[in-house]
Amino acid sequence: MSVAVENGGDASQLGNHGSDRPALGESIPRAAAPAGATAHRHGLLQAFQSLLNVIVVALFIITFTVQPFRIPSESMEPTLLVGDFLLVNKDVGPEAAPRVMAPTSIIHRGDLIVFHYPVDSSLHLVKRVVGLPGDRLHLRDGRVYINGQALSEPYAIFRPSAADSYRDDFPRLVSADPGVDSRWWIEMRSLVAGGELTVPADSYFVLGDNRNDSEDSRYWGFVPRAAIVGKPFLIYFSLNDPSSTPGQPAAVALAGEETTHRESRASALVDFARWDRTMRVIY
């Protein structure tokens, strides 16, 4: 009898302390997750949320406020150079209320605008507004006249080029330049009176600053108000070699494919961009 009690006591002790199995009725505790794994998952979640916030803000800015563009041609020299990257204020509307972003939404004569090319809306162009709705304009010897008064254009340049009566004495209905859009040639004839072209409502007449090397409203017509994307206000970067990509010359030099000299590598890094034009405000 005493043996049975001792055996039972021994069995009770083994069941509680000598085995990994829980006693009858005892709950099984869950293994705690490693603290490092929890922190890692929490960090990834925070990083994803931050990235999502950045994407949302960027999409909002690009859609409603500011959008980057790159200058591909010489028609706006010297104001804008090939390889300039612009920030464009898209907050442009007919109202005159003040805006947070500069410049204001009102379009004035002399403003630069980015717009959908009337001939091919998939392309963007940048030109300077010369004629506003209701203006009567003409060019004589390349000089612009608005409502009978010569327009002061300190931004315009006239590089030497072959004589072109259509370009310099616009509007000229005697003969069209081969580069004139046929639709515009027909439309223009109905808008000219007394040697002057009248700008219709909700439309703008634009020219390039490089006046003798610019395909502009003289060749394809007015810019409709609805086609205007915005006003460029800042050159945030400028490539010195427009055919290259940012950092490419430096990468080639560092790889040793062009030179092994440290001075040449440093020169390539400095020369691939026009640093003096970076963050330049556009007037």
Secondary structure, DSSP 8 states (H G I E B T S, - for coil): -HHHHHHHHHHHHHHHHS-SS--TT---------HHHHHHHHHHHHHHHHHHHHHHHHHHIIIIIEEEEE--SSTTTTTS-TTEEEEEE----S-----SSSS-SS--TT-EEEEE-SS-TTSEEEEEEEE-TT-EEEEETTEEEETTEE---TT-B-------HHHHS-S--SS--TTS-HHHHHHHHTTEETTEEE--TTEEEEE-SBTTS---HHHH--EEGGGEEEEEEEEEEEBSSTTS-TTHHHHHHHTTSS---HHHHHHHHHHTB-GGGTTEE--
